[in-house]
Amino acid sequence: MMVFLFSEPVMAQATTGTLKGSVVDPNGQVVAGGTVTAKNEATGIASSTNASDSGLFSIPNLLPGKYTVTVSPSAGFSTKIVTGVNVKLGETTWCA
């Protein structure tokens, strides 16, 4: 008896998107260590991260949709809020 096994590679389907960006002051200088929060405008689910020493941040595994992004700098700067940031399925959305 002969048995043949065939295996085809299965590509994972993306179910989320990623939000990346940099935290800078009004003069374009890096602001390290601020907290960045992305809140889904439809579900109210929020995810947060801290900006790196170079001001960069990444929030992966976000459901597609519109987000309100709040940046709370570590010191000396006011909080910035951006609404309607569109995170798309399987893509990286850049927010500065």
N, C-alpha and C positions, 0 to 999 in steps of 0.2 A: 504494500500500500504506500502511495506517495502522498505527501501533504505539502502543499505550497503555501507559504505565508508571505504576504505582501504588506509592506508598510509604506505608507505615504506620509511625508512630513506634514504635520498639521501646524498651520500658522495661528498663533494666538490672536484673538480678536481683541482689540483695545476696547475698554469700557469706560475709560476715564481720560482726562487730560491733565496737563501740568501748567502751573503758573510760575513764571520766573521773572526776575527783574533785579533792579539795583535801587538802593536807597541813597539819594543824594540831596544836598541842600540846594537852595535857590541859585547858588553860584556854580552848581555842578560838582561840588566837592563830596566825596564819599562820606556817608554817615554809617559808622559801624555799630552793630549790636542792636539796632531797633527791632521791635516786634512787628511782624507783618501777619495780618489776619485776613483770610478770604472767606466771606460768608455768602453762601448760595442764596440768592434773592428769592427763589421759589420755595426752598425747603427749610431755610434758616440754619442749615448745618454749617458750622464754621471749622476751619483748620488754620492753625497758626504755626509760625516758625520764627526764628531769629535770624536777622541778617548777619552775614559773616563779617570779619574784620575789614574786608574789602567792599562791604555794603551789598553783597549779592545775596539773593534768597531764591529758594525753590520750594514750591508746595506741590507735590505730586499727588496722584490718585484722586483728583477732583472730578465729580460728576459733571458732565457737560451742562452748560447753562450760564446765566448771567450772575456775576459776583460783585459784591461790594468789597473793595480792598481797603483796609485801614492800616496805615503805617504809623506806629507810635515810636518815634525816635527815642534813643536812650537818654539823651539830656540836651537841653538847650534849644530844642526845636518844637514847633507845634505839630500836632497830629494832622495827617493828611488822609482824606477819604476820597476814593474814586469809585463811582458807581457804574454799573453796566458793563463791567469787564467780561467779555464773552470767551469762556473756556470751551474749546471744541474737542470733540471726540478724537482721541489718538494724536492730538497736536499739543505743541508747547505754545502758550500764549505769553508774550513778553509785556511786562508792565513796568514802567519806569516812574 
